[in-house]
Amino acid sequence: MTTDQDPRATGSTTDVCVIGGGPAGLTLALLLLRSGVRVTLVERATSMSREYRGEILQPGGLALLDQLGVLEPAAARGGYWLDGFQLVERERVLLDIAYDRLPAPYNRLLSVPQRHVLAELLDRCHGFGGFRYLDGHRLSALVEEDGAVRGAVAEGRAGTHTVRAGWVVGADGRFSKTRRLAGIGADRQDVFAFDVLWFKLPQEEPPGRHVRVFRAAGRPVLVYPSYPGTVQLGWTLPHKGYAEMATLGVDRIRSEIARAVPAYADRLARHVNALSDFTLLDVFAGRAREWVRDGLVLIGDSAHTHSPLGAQGINLALQDAALLHPVLVEALRDGDFSAGRLDAYALPRSRDIDQVMKTQTMQAKAMLSQGRVARVVRPRLAGLVQRTPIGPKITRHIALGNPAARVRSDLFAPG
Ligand SMILES: Cc1cc2nc3c(=O)[nH]c(=O)nc-3n(C[C@H](O)[C@H](O)[C@H](O)COP(=O)(O)OP(=O)(O)OC[C@H]3O[C@@H](n4cnc5c(N)ncnc54)[C@H](O)[C@@H]3O)c2cc1C
């Protein structure tokens, strides 16, 4: 369809227009397509190599990807299976969150480049006639009529494309344009006293089996094997403290990090030469004030953003998609595009997210806080978690998220 006004402006109609092809958007797109729903997905990137993003997958998310037939091929592209989390103080393992206590087969973590998972999800979406992929397109406006969202406008190199849809799903990440265009405020909670400076070093030993938080001299460092053949390190620094630190120069930062993880000091000296070797993650928790409007729903990071501690973001994004899927399919079947129709998703999910945020704040305090009191209390706390039923309970919560989140294959169209 071409409009009279602008020959470069085109348009189309679909059932659901998803903005953002990250874990949340692509998973929801695939679930809907399999249920016979037409989906247009607007993604600003043109390749799968996005900026550095999370790559640790939790068992809850692994189960969903497996049910979608995506886990095995994504892992076969390359990744590392891990046994759990460890808090290591100096040379001593203070806390060992072992995943082998969880029910098999989802009793491990997977460190996998996000592009492996996204590519597999996208390949499957392309198998459906009702799928349209507008990559290289950025959301620029929402189509609104009588206070309800009725579609989205996407700007690409070739011009503007207007997608009219029953529902628009904002899955465009922590700085969501969908959320901003809808005028939905987000509460940013700077509850974490740290930001993270991420960087990779070559693996010079067999890949480790854990995500570790190392505490020695200086500030804590997160370490895990990252495919292919690298170690991902995340040095925690005071929240908002990077600008000041950067003025001290790369040598100074490198020696601070080396103090915290002396085992990597040589490699740091050989491979980290410029501030541009670091990626700064501004750590905050955030939450959109509303997740649903008439014709609009926000999921994944656009609705709720989390700290990287405990690797929750991807898991939650995948579970959002799985939990929204049946509610959206039913609303579409009834031709109901009112916000209230999605309360069955938004209200219980909001309680899940509250719980995750509380747990992450607690984890940050227990694992990363500095100071004398923290140093004395931490080993006792770790011992308590390790020896009592609290440990398995926290492990299940972090690893599985909401156990009710599963793929509703009974809603899939035959064939
Ligand atoms: C440095 C870092 C490390 C992390 N580590 C972990 C980890 O180890 N484990 C974990 O579980 N989580 C981790 N997270 C969080 C995790 O990456 C996110 O929670 C997860 O990717 C959220 O998925 P999403 O689909 O909601 O959003 P995103 O993955 O952010 O995807 C959003 C998509 O929308 C697209 N987009 C954005 N704006 C527009 C627009 N205007 N128009 C069209 N498309 C648009 C983007 O290109 C992107 O593809 C980390 C995050 C960061 C930043």
The ligand as an SDF file (V2000), in Angstrom:
LIG
                    3D

 53 58  0  0  0  0  0  0  0  0999 V2000
   26.1030   -5.3810   29.6150 C   0  0  0  0  0  0  0  0  0  0  0  0
   24.9170   -6.2360   29.9800 C   0  0  0  0  0  0  0  0  0  0  0  0
   25.0950   -7.5090   30.5370 C   0  0  0  0  0  0  0  0  0  0  0  0
   24.0020   -8.2970   30.8790 C   0  0  0  0  0  0  0  0  0  0  0  0
   24.1810   -9.5800   31.3630 N   0  0  0  0  0  0  0  0  0  0  0  0
   23.1190  -10.4080   31.5010 C   0  0  0  0  0  0  0  0  0  0  0  0
   23.2610  -11.8200   31.7310 C   0  0  0  0  0  0  0  0  0  0  0  0
   24.3720  -12.3350   31.8120 O   0  0  0  0  0  0  0  0  0  0  0  0
   22.1390  -12.5690   31.8330 N   0  0  0  0  0  0  0  0  0  0  0  0
   20.9170  -12.0290   31.7150 C   0  0  0  0  0  0  0  0  0  0  0  0
   19.9130  -12.7500   31.8420 O   0  0  0  0  0  0  0  0  0  0  0  0
   20.7340  -10.7270   31.4510 N   0  0  0  0  0  0  0  0  0  0  0  0
   21.8010   -9.9090   31.3050 C   0  0  0  0  0  0  0  0  0  0  0  0
   21.6180   -8.6160   30.9370 N   0  0  0  0  0  0  0  0  0  0  0  0
   20.2650   -8.1330   30.7030 C   0  0  0  0  0  0  0  0  0  0  0  0
   19.7320   -8.7020   29.3840 C   0  0  0  0  0  0  0  0  0  0  0  0
   20.6370   -8.4970   28.3140 O   0  0  0  0  0  0  0  0  0  0  0  0
   18.4080   -8.0450   29.1080 C   0  0  0  0  0  0  0  0  0  0  0  0
   17.5970   -8.1270   30.2530 O   0  0  0  0  0  0  0  0  0  0  0  0
   17.6780   -8.7500   27.9560 C   0  0  0  0  0  0  0  0  0  0  0  0
   18.4560   -8.6810   26.7790 O   0  0  0  0  0  0  0  0  0  0  0  0
   16.3280   -8.0860   27.7660 C   0  0  0  0  0  0  0  0  0  0  0  0
   15.7210   -8.5500   26.6150 O   0  0  0  0  0  0  0  0  0  0  0  0
   14.7010   -7.6190   25.8160 P   0  0  0  0  0  0  0  0  0  0  0  0
   14.3070   -8.4150   24.6270 O   0  0  0  0  0  0  0  0  0  0  0  0
   13.6650   -7.1230   26.7340 O   0  0  0  0  0  0  0  0  0  0  0  0
   15.5330   -6.3320   25.3970 O   0  0  0  0  0  0  0  0  0  0  0  0
   16.8610   -6.1770   24.5430 P   0  0  0  0  0  0  0  0  0  0  0  0
   17.6890   -7.4060   24.5940 O   0  0  0  0  0  0  0  0  0  0  0  0
   17.4660   -4.8970   24.9410 O   0  0  0  0  0  0  0  0  0  0  0  0
   16.3200   -6.0700   23.0490 O   0  0  0  0  0  0  0  0  0  0  0  0
   15.6970   -4.8920   22.5860 C   0  0  0  0  0  0  0  0  0  0  0  0
   15.7310   -4.9000   21.0700 C   0  0  0  0  0  0  0  0  0  0  0  0
   15.0230   -3.7340   20.6150 O   0  0  0  0  0  0  0  0  0  0  0  0
   15.7640   -3.1130   19.5810 C   0  0  0  0  0  0  0  0  0  0  0  0
   15.3800   -1.6950   19.5840 N   0  0  0  0  0  0  0  0  0  0  0  0
   15.6590   -0.7700   20.5230 C   0  0  0  0  0  0  0  0  0  0  0  0
   15.1170    0.4320   20.1950 N   0  0  0  0  0  0  0  0  0  0  0  0
   14.4550    0.2340   19.0350 C   0  0  0  0  0  0  0  0  0  0  0  0
   13.6790    1.0910   18.1970 C   0  0  0  0  0  0  0  0  0  0  0  0
   13.4660    2.3890   18.4740 N   0  0  0  0  0  0  0  0  0  0  0  0
   13.1260    0.5660   17.0750 N   0  0  0  0  0  0  0  0  0  0  0  0
   13.3270   -0.7410   16.7530 C   0  0  0  0  0  0  0  0  0  0  0  0
   14.0600   -1.5920   17.5090 N   0  0  0  0  0  0  0  0  0  0  0  0
   14.6090   -1.1180   18.6310 C   0  0  0  0  0  0  0  0  0  0  0  0
   17.2210   -3.3820   19.9430 C   0  0  0  0  0  0  0  0  0  0  0  0
   18.0770   -3.3030   18.8110 O   0  0  0  0  0  0  0  0  0  0  0  0
   17.1470   -4.8060   20.5210 C   0  0  0  0  0  0  0  0  0  0  0  0
   17.3060   -5.7880   19.5120 O   0  0  0  0  0  0  0  0  0  0  0  0
   22.7070   -7.7950   30.6480 C   0  0  0  0  0  0  0  0  0  0  0  0
   22.5260   -6.5240   30.0980 C   0  0  0  0  0  0  0  0  0  0  0  0
   23.6120   -5.7430   29.7550 C   0  0  0  0  0  0  0  0  0  0  0  0
   23.3720   -4.3740   29.1490 C   0  0  0  0  0  0  0  0  0  0  0  0
  1  2  1  0
  2  3  1  0
  2 52  2  0
  3  4  2  0
  4  5  1  0
  4 50  1  0
  5  6  2  0
  6  7  1  0
  6 13  1  0
  7  8  2  0
  7  9  1  0
  9 10  1  0
 10 11  2  0
 10 12  1  0
 12 13  2  0
 13 14  1  0
 14 15  1  0
 14 50  1  0
 15 16  1  0
 16 17  1  0
 16 18  1  0
 18 19  1  0
 18 20  1  0
 20 21  1  0
 20 22  1  0
 22 23  1  0
 23 24  1  0
 24 25  2  0
 24 26  1  0
 24 27  1  0
 27 28  1  0
 28 29  2  0
 28 30  1  0
 28 31  1  0
 31 32  1  0
 32 33  1  0
 33 34  1  0
 33 48  1  0
 34 35  1  0
 35 36  1  0
 35 46  1  0
 36 37  1  0
 36 45  1  0
 37 38  2  0
 38 39  1  0
 39 40  1  0
 39 45  2  0
 40 41  1  0
 40 42  2  0
 42 43  1  0
 43 44  2  0
 44 45  1  0
 46 47  1  0
 46 48  1  0
 48 49  1  0
 50 51  2  0
 51 52  1  0
 52 53  1  0
M  END
$$$$
